[in-house]
Amino acid sequence: MSAGWIAAGQILVLVAALAAVHVPLGGYMARVFTSPRHLRVERAGYRALRVDPDADQRWSTYLLSLLGFSLASVLVLYGLERLQDHLPLSLGTAAMDPAGAWNTAVSFTTNTNWQWYSGEAAAGHLLQMAGFAVQNFLSAAVGIAVVVALIRGLARSGADGRVGNFWSDLMRTVVRVLLPLAFVAAVALIAMGVIQNLAGHTEIATLAGGSQHVLGGPVASQEAIKQLGTNGGGFFNANSAHPLENPTPLSNLFEIFLLLAIPFSLPRTFGIMVGDTRQGWAIVTVMGSLWAGAVGLLTWAEMSGRGLVPQAVGAAIEGKETRFGTAASALWAASTTATSTGAVNSMHDSLTAAGGGVAIFNMQLGEISPGGTGSGLYGMLVLAIVAVFIAGLMVGRTPEYLGKKIGRREITLVALYVLATPAIVLLGTAVAIATPAGQAGILNSGAHGLSEVLYAVTSAANNNGSAFAGLNVATPFYNTLLGLAMLLGRFVPIALVLALAGRFATQTTVPPSAGTLPTHRPLFVGLLLSVVLVVVGLTYIPVLALGPIAEALS
């Protein structure tokens, strides 16, 4: 069977699996966030936290709860990293240095999972389980909580800015959504050959007759939530290219499914909660179109790569695992950068110039195709508001989205959201390129060197976490710069989204009229696609022209 048929076959299987879970998983999550009852284990958690889960919070209180919880998460994780050498199951691993511990604590709390370190050399089993894996659940739950608050703001009428309860949304996401799904996924991964134990280093004999020490650990349990929660941090330095994290083509396809399942199902949750499932279908159509385009372009770039060697062997195979092949590596690269996952099964620094450009552009779109758990949907809804606003300007009417008017204050928040991440990316890249400390970490000269820095800052600011491996980021400069990019890229957009949710919740819903733009029809889908590509995409064209585009044309 030809490589092209294999590529098409695995994409069709993946799409079929995602389509099969879209309605049931999206409907289940809608029921989770609209149910009036609390489970017994949830009530125990509320008592421990001393919070009232039935208190309907204003957006500002919701935001303060979220920020306080995230600050506590950073401090606890930082403490575990700095005290690692005194903890059980540390396997003799030393404590992280202050700059590295700060970067890692911020990284896992912001759902970025950027890793400047080698997992098997810098983290013992307790830190992996009680630190990183726990944050994989909590950071994913925070993203979902934010989008649920925005949906409530759109669905409610005259609610005085009240968007729900952060603690209830957080607890329900962890207990009812992420934990059950991660348990089932972990068992499936174990059945596919992913390891799950508390073993230390084991000496094994190699095929060449030598010996090698291989680390065991609770890998399957972390791999499951790392993909489901679009986190991406690897137990091993090779991430999901490592055979103990991702042993077979079957596990590879299953893990791609896991990282796409929740983001592609959340539009169904949105449609149900606003009382019109057609709205959800419109949003998921845009997400799916962008993802399909990225998969097609990146697969084409890698399977028809320019150069003597790629043309001689039929594909660009450098940096890719032979057990997966080029097509599966391209599918993974497109999916991990279209979400906020950042896990890799190949080395992105070895992607062709065009393929690396697609990966960077995926992240620069704001990772909305379909994006991270929660963050992808609220990013797409913000752009839907931009599309409605532009359409309103065309016909001279006050724009409305789901019965909520888009006035001066609302569009100001939306504009700040659209501009925030590009500002972080472009300023951060400029600082790294212009300073000796930033230049010292660049491996390659010319256009590819710029692409390495651009990829790193884009990944951090968009909370993705993948990297071009050629850039040396294990320095105080990059640990600080990228840590700040992760913090600002996560919490500035969240604050703006929650403020927008509060504005919508305060408004009285306006019934549709003859002049209201239908936001569930193909016309709006096309308009929203255009807004995504033009308003967001063109922001980065100049810097892309200096990096991956220049390299591809050279």
LUMKOL-118786 format. One record per residue: x, y, z of N, C-alpha, C in turn; residue in three letters. Coordinates in pm, whole numbers, plus 50000, padded with zeros to 5 digits. Layout:
! LUMKOL-118786
XYZXYZXYZALA ...
This chain:
! LUMKOL-118786
500854988150000500005000050000500895012450000MET 500555022349918501375034249907501255042950031SER 502265051750047502275060750163501065070050161ALA 500645074150041499495083050031498215076650081GLY 498015063950047496815056850095496855054850246TRP 498055052250298498185050650443497845063750513ILE 498345074850460498065087950519496575090850518ALA 495935088550402494495091050392493705081950484ALA 494115069350494493395059750578493395063350724GLY 494565067350777494615070550920493865083550950GLN 493855092950855493095105250875491595102150877ILE 491145093550788489725089850785489305082650912LEU 490155073650962489855066551088489765076651203VAL 490695086051207490695096151314489445104951308LEU 489085109451187487895117851172486645110151213VAL 486565097351175485405089251213485295087751364ALA 486425085751431486415084351577485995097451644ALA 486505108751594486125121751651484655124651628LEU 484145121151510482735123251481481865114651572ALA 482335102551604481555093451687481395098551830ALA 482405105751882482325110352022481815124752033VAL 481695131751921481345146051927480015148351999HIS 478975141551957477655143852016477565138452159VAL 477935125752185477795120952323478705128052424PRO 479955130652388480855137252482480465151852502LEU 480125158652393479685172652407478405173852487GLY 477455164752464476215164952541476445161752687GLY 477345152252714477645148852853478245160852927TYR 479175167952863479775179452930478755190552954MET 477795192152863476735201952885475915198353008ALA 475625185553025474855181153143475665183053271ARG 476975180953263477835182853380477735197253431VAL 477735206953341477795220953383476415227253403PHE 475375219953376474025225253400473285217453509THR 473875206853559473215198853663473195206353796SER 472085206153869472025213153998472645205354114PRO 472875192454097473355184454211474865183254212ARG 475385181754335476815179854356477055165554403HIS 478075159054349478415145554394479025146054534LEU 478975134754601479485134254738480965138054745ARG 481765132854652483185135954653483425150854624VAL 482555156754545482675171154518482355179254643GLU 481315175154716480975182454838482095181754939ARG 482785170154945483935168855035485045178554994ALA 485245180054865486245189554817485895203854850GLY 484625207354838484195221054872484405223955020TYR 484115213955102484325215855247485795217855277ARG 486665210255210488105211555233488605225355189ALA 488045230455079488445243555029487715255055099LEU 486665251655175485835261555245485205271455147ARG 484575266155044483925274554945482465270154930VAL 481625279454886480225276654861480035274554711ASP 479795262154666479695259554523478435265254458PRO 477465269254538476205274554484476195289754475ASP 477275296154519477355310754510477615314654364ALA 476705322454309476825326754170477745338954166ASP 478945337454113479965347854121479855357754004GLN 480135370354035480335380053928481645376853857ARG 481815381953737482995378253658484295381953729TRP 484285393253801485505397553869485865388053983SER 484865383254056485115373554164485575360354106THR 484955356353995485355344053925486825344953885TYR 487225356453830488605358453788489565358153907LEU 489215364854016490085364854133490245350854191LEU 489175342954191489255328954236490225321254148SER 490105323154019490975316053924492435320253943LEU 492685333153955494055337853971494665333254104LEU 493865333654211494355328954340494685314154337GLY 493825306254273494075291954260495335289354178PHE 495515296754070496675294753983497965298954055SER 497905309754133499075313854210499475303054310LEU 498485297454379498765286654474499365274554402ALA 498885271654281499405260454204500875262654169SER 501225274954127502615278054094503505276354216VAL 503055281354331503875280754452504065266354500LEU 503015258454497503135244354542504065236654449VAL 503895238354319504735231054225506185235754234LEU 506385248654251507745253954268508405247754392TYR 507635246754500508175240654621508565226154601GLY 507745218554531508065204454504509355203254422LEU 509525212154326510715211554241511975215354318GLU 511875225254404513045229754479513425220154591ARG 512445212454640512695203054750512775188554702LEU 512895186554572512795173054516513805163354576GLN 515005167954602516045158854652515755153854793ASP 514785159954863514405155454997513135147054996HIS 512535144854879511265137854871511465123154838LEU 510525114554879510595100454839510395098954689PRO 510845087554637510735084354494511425094754406LEU 512445101454461513165111354381514195104854290SER 514525092154318515505084554238516875091254236LEU 517165098754343518445105554352518555118054266GLY 517425122854216517435134654128517605147354211THR 518435156254162518705168754233517535178454220ALA 517485188254311516465198754303516735207554182ALA 515665213154125515815222454013516355235754063MET 517105242753978517595255954013516415265854014ASP 516565277354080515425286654094514805291053961PRO 515635294753862515085299253734514365288053662ALA 514955276053665514325264653600513045260453669GLY 513045260753803511845257053878510715267053853ALA 511055279953846510045290253816509425287653679TRP 510285285353580509785283153445508885270853438ASN 509295260153503508515247653497507195248953572THR 507205255653689505975257453765504965265753686ALA 505445276553623504565284753539504075276853419VAL 504975269053361504665261453241503515251753262SER 503575243853370502525233853393501245240253446PHE 501345251353517500145257953567499375264753455THR 500075269353352499425276353241499005266953129THR 499125253753148498745243953047499695244152927ASN 500885249752947501865250352838502735237852834THR 503255233952950504135222252963505405223652879ASN 505905235852869507215238252808508255231652896TRP 509185224252835510195216852913511585220552864GLN 512315227652948513705231152918514635219852960TRP 514115210053030514895199353093514545185853029TYR 515355175853059515075162053019514305155253131SER 513095150453099512205145153202512805134053285GLY 513495124553221514025113053295515245116753379GLU 515875128453352517065132553426516775142953532ALA 515655150053522515415161553612514225159753704ALA 513405149353687512195147753768512055133353816ALA 511915131753949511645118654005510175115053994GLY 509835103054037508455098254020507445106454100HIS 507795110754221506825118354301506525131854237LEU 507565138654188507345151354121506505149453995LEU 506765138653922505975135953802504505133653837GLN 504245126053945502855122553980502145133654056MET 502755138254167502085147954255502215162254204ALA 503195164654117503385178054064502835179553924GLY 503505173253829503175175353688501825169453650PHE 501585156953688500315150553648499105157653710ALA 499235161853836498125169053901497845182053827VAL 498885189353790498675201753717498115199453577GLN 498415187853520497815184553390496295184253401ASN 495775179053511494325179053534493825193253562PHE 494495200253653493975212953702494055224053596LEU 495155224753522495275235353422494275233253309SER 494035220753272493025218053170491635221853220ALA 491375218953347490065222153404489845237253410ALA 490905244953435490775259553438490335264753302VAL 490925259653194490545264053060489085261153029GLY 488635249253067487235245653042486305254353127ILE 486695257153251485875265653337485685279453275ALA 486725284953215486635298453155485655298453039VAL 485725288452952484815288452838483375285952883VAL 483195278152987481835276053040481285289253094VAL 482125297153161481675310253210481285319353094ALA 482055319152985481715327352868480395322752806LEU 480195309652797478945304452742477755308752828ILE 477925308152960476845312753049476555327653025ARG 477605335453007477395349652981476565352052856GLY 476795344052752476025345252629474615339952646LEU 474435329852730473125323452745472215330752843ALA 472795337752941471985344153044471485357752998ARG 470475362553067469885375553035469665383353164SER 470255395353173470075403853290470555397453418GLY 471735390953414472235383653531473225391753613ALA 473325404853589474175413553668475645409053668ASP 476105404353554477505400553541477885387653608GLY 476915379453648477215366853717477355355553616ARG 478475348153627478815338253524479025324253581VAL 478595321853704478735308553762479695308553879GLY 480165296753915481055295154030482325287953984ASN 483465294654000484725288853954485015275454020PHE 484805274654151485175262554224484295250754182TRP 483045253354157482155242754109482555238253970SER 482835247753881483225244153744484535236353743ASP 485495240753825486775233853834486605219553885LEU 485865218053995485705204954056484955195453964MET 483905200153901483115191453812483945187153691ARG 484755196253638485585192653522486555181553558THR 487205182753673488175172653714487485159453746VAL 486455160053830485845147853883484975140753779VAL 484205148253704483225141853615483695140353471ARG 484685148253430485115147753289486515141753277VAL 487495148553334488875144853308489305131753375LEU 488965129953503489385117753572488815105053509LEU 487515104253482487005091953419487615089353281PRO 487705099653200488265097753066489745093853073LEU 490495100253162491915097153175492135082953225ALA 491275078253315491395064453366491215054453252PHE 490175056253173489915047153062491055047852960VAL 491525060052931492605061752834493895055352883ALA 494195056553013495405050653068495385035453058ALA 494235029553089494105014953078494315010552932VAL 493735018152840493895014952697495365016152656ALA 496045026352706497455028152671498315016952727LEU 498005012552849498735001152907498544988852819ILE 497314986652772497044975252685497824976252553ALA 498154988652513498894990552388500404990252408MET 500854988852534502284987352559502954998652632GLY 502235009152670502815019952748503035015052890VAL 504175018352950504495012853082503775020453193ILE 503565013653306502965019653425503505012253546GLN 504485017953614505075011753732505805022453812ASN 506475018553918507275027853999508735023753997LEU 509145016653893510515011853884511495023153859ALA 512715021153907513775030653879514505026853751GLY 515805028953750516605025653633516875010653629HIS 516625004553515516844990253496517884988153389THR 518874979853417519914977053318519434966353222GLU 519544969153093519134959452991520274957452893ILE 520244946152824521244943052723520754948152588ALA 521614954552514521254959952383521524949552275THR 520984951852156521194942752044522654942152003LEU 523384952652031524804953051995525684946152097ALA 525074940952204525844933952304526274942352421GLY 525944955052422526284963652533525174964052637GLY 525204973752725524184975352828523684989752830SER 522464991352877521845004452883520885005053001GLN 520805016553066519875018353178518615025153128HIS 517475018853154516175023853110515335027053233VAL 514745039053235513925043453348512495038653331LEU 511915033053438510495030053440509725041853498GLY 508445039653530507685050453593506215049953559GLY 505425058353623503985059053598503695066853470PRO 504025060953357503965068153229502555068453172VAL 501865057053170500545056553105499555066353170ALA 499575067253302498635076253371498915090753336SER 500195094253317500515107953280500295110353131GLN 500565100253050500375101752906498915104252873GLU 498015097652946496585099052917496105113352939ALA 496405119153055495915132653083496745143053009ILE 497985139852978498805149052899498165151552763LYS 497565141252703496905142952574495475148152591GLN 494715142152680493315146352700493215161052740LEU 494105165552824494055179352872494825188952786GLY 495265184552667496095192452576497245199152652THR 497925191052734499065196052811500365194352733ASN 500795181652716501895178952624503245175952684GLY 503445178252815504755175852873505085161052879GLY 506275157252832506645143152823507285137952950GLY 507015125452982507705118853093509185117253058PHE 509445114552931510815113252881511155125252792PHE 512465127252773512905138652694512415137852549ASN 512325125752495511875123952357510365125352344ALA 509685127552455508235129552456507535117552393ASN 506565119852309505795108752253506485101952136SER 507745105452110508565097552018509225085852092ALA 509195086152226509825075652306508975062952302HIS 509575051452280508775039052269508065035052397PRO 508495039952513507775036652637506595045952659LEU 506525057152588505345065952592504385063152477GLU 504915058752366504105057552244504715046352158ASN 504415033752191505175022752131504805018851988PRO 503585020651944503145014951818502355025151735THR 502175022451606501295031151525499875032151580PRO 499375021351642498035021751701497985031451818LEU 498965030551909498995039952023499185054151973SER 499925055751865500145069051808498835075351762ASN 498035067751687496755072951639495795075351755LEU 495835066451855494965067951972495305080652049PHE 496595083752062496995095752135496615108452059GLU 496695108151927496215119651849494725121551872ILE 493975110551875492535111351903492285117552040PHE 493075113652139492875118852274493075133952280LEU 494085139052212494355153452223493335161952146LEU 492585155652054491585163051977490165161152031LEU 489935150852112488555146952147487775157952220ALA 488325163252328487595173252406487465186452330ILE 488545191852270488385204452196487355203652083PRO 487285192352013486315191051905484905188051956PHE 484755184052082483435181252138482825193252210SER 483665202452254483155214052328482185222952248LEU 482345224352115481315231952042479915226252057PRO 479785213152072478475207052099477955211552234ARG 478855211852334478485216852467477985231252457THR 478695239352381478305253252360476905254352298PHE 476665246752192475365247252126474225243552217GLY 474425233352299473365229052391473125239652498ILE 474185245252554474035254652664473425267952620MET 473605271852492472975284252445471615281452382VAL 471215268852381469875265452332469735264552182GLY 470855263152109470785262151964471995254051917ASP 471795241051894472925232551856473505236251719THR 472735243551639473255247851509474455257151526ARG 474475264851635475615273551662476885265251684GLN 476715254251754477855245351777478365239051649GLY 477435235151561477845229251433478625239251350TRP 478205251951350478915262151274480355263851325ALA 480515264351457481845266251515482735254251486ILE 482215242151503483045230251481483395228751333VAL 482545233751244482865233351102484075242151070THR 484115253951130485265262751110486525256351168VAL 486415251251290487565244551352488065233051266MET 487135224651222487515213051142488135216851009GLY 487635227450947488195231950819489625236650835SER 489885244250941491245249050965492195237450996LEU 491715227951077492545216251111492835207950987TRP 491815205550904492005197550783492995204350688ALA 492905217650676493845224850592495265223550642GLY 495455224650775496795223350833497345209350813ALA 496515199150834496945185250816497355182950671VAL 496525187750577496845185850436498125192650395GLY 498315205150436499515212550399500775206650461LEU 500695203150589501885197950655502245184050603LEU 501245175750576501505162550519502135163850381THR 501595172850299502185175050166503625179950178TRP 503875189350270505215194850285506225184150324ALA 505835175050412506765164950460506925153150363GLU 505875149950288505945138450198506465142250060MET 506605155150034507185159449906508245170049932SER 509015167850038509985177750081511035180549975GLY 511465193149968512475197049873513855192349918ARG 514745190449824516105186149855516395172649795GLY 517675169549778518055157149712517655144849793LEU 517925145049924517635133250005516135130750016VAL 515295140650054513845138050059513285133049926PRO 513745138649815513235134349686513705120249652GLN 514905116649698515425103249668514685092449745ALA 514315095349870513645085149953512135086649953VAL 511615097349893510165098849880509515107049987GLY 510275111850087509715120050194510855125650277ALA 510535135650360511525141150453511475132950582ALA 512425123750598512345114150709513265117650825ILE 514095127950812514985131750923514155135951043GLU 514545130951161513885134751284512565127851309GLY 512245117751230510965110751245511195096151282LYS 510295090651360510385076651401509945067651286GLU 510785057751254510445048851143509225040251174THR 508935037951302507755029751334506455037251309ARG 506515050351297505325058351266505285062351119PHE 506415066651066506455071150928506175086050915GLY 506365091050794506235105350770504805110350785THR 503845102850730502445107450733501925108650875ALA 502195098750959501715099151097502405110151176ALA 503665112751145504375123651212503805137151172SER 503445138651044502855151150997501465153251057ALA 500675142551064499345143451126499465147751271LEU 500415142051342500635145751483501075160251494TRP 502045164251411502575178051420501485188251395ALA 500635185651296499535194951267498545195451383ALA 498245183951442497245183151549497755188951679SER 499025186751711499555191451840499745206551840THR 499975212651721500095227151714498765233951688THR 497795226451637496435231951622495725232251755ALA 496135223651847495665224251986496775230652069THR 496575231552198497635236952285498445225752348SER 498485214052282499115202352342500635203752346THR 501255204552230502695206152227503475193252240GLY 502805181852264503505169152264504005166352122ALA 505115159352108505685156651976506015141851962VAL 505865136551841506345123051812507435123251707ASN 507895135451673509045137251585509695150451625SER 510855153151570511555165551604511125176651508MET 510425186651561509895197251476510995205751414HIS 512175205851473513275213351414513715207151282ASP 513355194351262513695187351138512575187551036SER 511475194051067510435195650966510975203850849LEU 510415201650731510785210250619510435224750654THR 511015234050579510725248150606509235251050595ALA 508585245250493507145247450477506365240650589ALA 506775228550627506085221550735506235228650868GLY 507445233550897507645241251020506855254151018GLY 506725260350901505925272450890504465270050919GLY 503925258550873502535254950903502355253151053VAL 503315246351118503215244151262503225257351339ALA 504105266551299504145279651365502845287251342ILE 502355287251217501135294651184499935288951260PHE 499895275651278498825269551359498745276051496ASN 499895277351560499915283151694499575298051690MET 500045304951587499815319351580498355322751554GLN 497595313451499496155315651485495465316351621LEU 496205313251727495625313151861495195299151902GLY 495645289151823495315275251852493805273551872GLU 493095276651766491625276151768491095265551673ILE 491995256851628491575247251526491895232751564SER 491375227351670490315232651756490815239451883PRO 492115239951903492645246752020492715238052144GLY 493055244252257493195236952382491855234052447GLY 491895226952559490685223852633490095236852689THR 489065241552627488435254052669488995266152598GLY 490305267552596490915279552537490655280352387SER 490595268952319490325269252176488945274452145GLY 487955270052222486585274452197486385289052234LEU 486935293552349486705307752380487465316752285TYR 488605312152230489285319852128488475320952001GLY 487845309851960487025310051840485765318451860MET 485175318251979483985326352004484325341252000LEU 485505344852047485925358952037486035363051891VAL 486605354451808486705357651666485345357451598LEU 484415349351648483045349751594482415363351621ALA 482725369151735482215382551767482825392851672ILE 484125391151640484755400151542484035399051407VAL 483725386751366483035384651238481665391351238ALA 480945389951348479625396251358479765411451355VAL 480765416651422480985431151424481285436551285PHE 482135429551211482465433751074481215433250986ILE 480425422751000479195421750922478225433050957ALA 478165436851085477295447751126477725461051067GLY 479045463151058479535475450997479155476150849LEU 479125464750783478805464450640477385468950610MET 476465465750702475055469050676474565480550762VAL 475425486250844475055497950923474135495051039GLY 474255482751098473435479151214474325476351334ARG 473765478151454474475474051575474605458951574THR 475825453551572475975439051561475475431751686PRO 474965419751666474475411351775475015397251757GLU 475315390751868475695376651865474895369251971TYR 474065360051927473195352352016472335361452103LEU 471855372252043470965381352114471665391452202GLY 472985391952197473735401552279474385411952187LYS 474145424752217474675435552134476185437152156LYS 476875439552046478325441752051478555456852044ILE 478655463052160478855477452167480315481152183GLY 480545493852220481925498952230482735491352333ARG 482175488952451482935482152555483235467652518ARG 482265461152457482475447152419483555445952312GLU 483485454452210484485453252102485855457852149ILE 485905466452249487215470352305487875458252371THR 487105450652449487645438552510488075428552405LEU 487275427052300487605417752192488895422152121VAL 489025435152093490215440152026491465437852110ALA 491365440252240492495437852329492875423052330LEU 491875414352326492145399952322492905396352194TYR 492435401352081493045398151952494485403151945VAL 494775414552008496095420652000497065415552107LEU 496565409952216497415406552331498495396452295ALA 498095384952242499075374452216500055378252106THR 499625384051993500615388451895501645398251952PRO 501195407352040502135416652102503185409352184ALA 502745399352260503675391452342504665383952253ILE 504155377852146505005369952057506025378651987VAL 505585389551927506485397751847507495405251934LEU 507055410452048507985417252137508985407452198LEU 508495395852239509395385752295510425381052195GLY 510005378752071510955374751966511985385651942THR 511535398251938512455409451915513495410452026ALA 513065408652152513995409252265515035398152254VAL 514585386052220515525374752210516525376652096ALA 516045381751983516925383551868517905395051889ILE 517495405251966518295417451978519295417052093ALA 519235407152179520115406952296521145395752284THR 522345397752338523375387252332522945374252401PRO 522225375452514521775363352584520805355252500ALA 519945362152425519015355052338519715349052218GLY 520655356352160521385351452043522245339352078GLN 522725338752203523625327852242522955314152236ALA 521645313752245520945300852244520595295852106GLY 520815304052002520405300351867521455291151805ILE 521025279651754521935269951695522255273351550LEU 521225276451473521385278651329521385293651298ASN 522085297051193522105311051150521005313451047SER 520805326051012519895329550904518435327650940GLY 517645324350836516195323550852515775312750951ALA 516485301450951516085290651041516355294451187HIS 517415302151211517665306851347516545315751398GLY 516045324751311514895332851349513675324051375LEU 513485313851291512335304751309512405297651443SER 513605293951488513755287351617513255296251730GLU 513665308851728513245318151833511755321251822VAL 511305323751700509885326651678509005315151724LEU 509435302951692508665291251734508575290451886TYR 509705292651956509735291452101508815301652168ALA 508915314352126508095324752190506625322952152VAL 506355319152027504975316351986504395304952067THR 505165294452086504725282852162504425286552307SER 505305294652367505105298652507503895307752523ALA 503775317852438502685327552452501335321452422ALA 501295311452335500045304652302499825292152387ASN 500695290352489500555279052583500535265652512ASN 501435264252413501555251552342502605242552405ASN 503855246852405504895239552475505845231652387GLY 505535229852258506475223052169507585232652131SER 508645227452067509795235952038510555230751918ALA 511315239751854512365235951763513575232551851PHE 514005220151848514995215551946516355222151930ALA 516595229151819517905235251800518175247051893GLY 517145252951950517325264552038517655259852179LEU 518745264952236519125261652374518375270852469ASN 517355265552535516525273752624516825271152771VAL 517785262452800518105259252940519045269852998ALA 518615282352990519405293553040518505302753122THR 519065310553214518225319853290517465329653201PRO 518085333953090517415343453001516135337552944PHE 516235325952882515065320152819514065314852922TYR 514555309753034513615305453139512765317253187ASN 513375328953199512635340753244511735346253135THR 512295347953015511525353552904510305344952871LEU 510525331952857509425323152818508445321252933LEU 508935321853057508025321253171507065333053173GLY 507595345053146506735356853139505755355853022LEU 506235350852908505355349252792504215339552823ALA 504525328852896503485319152932502445325153025MET 502915332453125501995338753221501085348853152LEU 501675357953077500885368253011499985362252904LEU 500505352552829499715346352723498555338152774GLY 498615333852898497515326252958496495335253026ARG 496955344153114496025350853204495505364253152PHE 496225370953064495655383153005494435379752919VAL 494515369952826493315366252751492185361252841PRO 492505353452945491465348453035490735360053102ILE 491495369953149490865381453215489925388753119ALA 490345390352995489515397252896488275389152861LEU 488415375952851487255367352820486245367852933VAL 486705367353057485765367653169485095381353181LEU 485835392153153485205405353152484135406153044ALA 484415400152928483435399752820482215391452860LEU 482465380352927481355371952975480465379853072ALA 481095387853159480325396053252479485406453181GLY 480055412553077479295422352999478065415852935ARG 478255404252877477135397452811476085392852912PHE 476535387853028475595383253129474735394653183ALA 475255406753183474505418353231473415422553133THR 473655420553004472695424852903471415416552905GLN 470345422652858469105415452834469135410152691THR 468825397452674468875391352542467845397652449THR 468305401452331467455407752230466975397052132VAL 465675396052108465195386052012465665389151871PRO 465915379051789466385381551652465335388851571PRO 465815397251479464935404851392465295401951246SER 464625408651156464865406451013466285410250974ALA 466895419351047468255423851014469345416551089GLY 468995406651171469995399251248470735389351158THR 472065389251168472865380051089472755365951146LEU 472265356151069472215342351119473645336851133PRO 473985332351253475355327851278475485312651276THR 474525306051210474595291551201474605286751056HIS 474645295950962474545292350821475915292450753ARG 476025286450634477305285950563477925299550538PRO 477095309750515477635323150493478475327750611LEU 477965325650733478715329850851479955321250870PHE 479855308350840481025299650849482145304850759VAL 481795308550636482795314150545483355327350594GLY 482495335750650482945348650703483905346550820LEU 483565337350908484425334851024485775329150981LEU 485785320250883487055315150830487915326550776LEU 487285335650705488025347050649488585355850760SER 487805358150864488265366450976489475359951044VAL 489405346851065490515339851129491795341551047VAL 491695339350918492885339550833493405353650807LEU 492495363150794492905376650759493285384850883VAL 492355385750977492585394351094493705389051182VAL 493725375951204494755370251290495995366751210VAL 495785359551099496925354551024497835365350969GLY 497275375950913498095386350851498955393850952LEU 498595392951079499405399351183500845394251179THR 501015381551145502335375251154503045373751020TYR 502405377750909503015375450778504415381550767ILE 504675393950816506025399450802507105390950869PRO 506865386350992507895378551060507985364551000VAL 506885358950952506935345950885507725347050755LEU 507615358450687508355360450563509855360650587ALA 510275365350704511705365650737512215352250785LEU 511315343650832511725330750886511415319150793GLY 510335311550822510075299350744509815301750596PRO 509165312750559508895315250416510205317750341ILE 511085326050399512385328550336513195315750324ALA 513145307350427513885294750424513325285350318GLU 512005284950306511375276150207511715280450065ALA 511895293350043512155298349909513635298549873LEU 514475296049974515925296849950516445284149883SER 
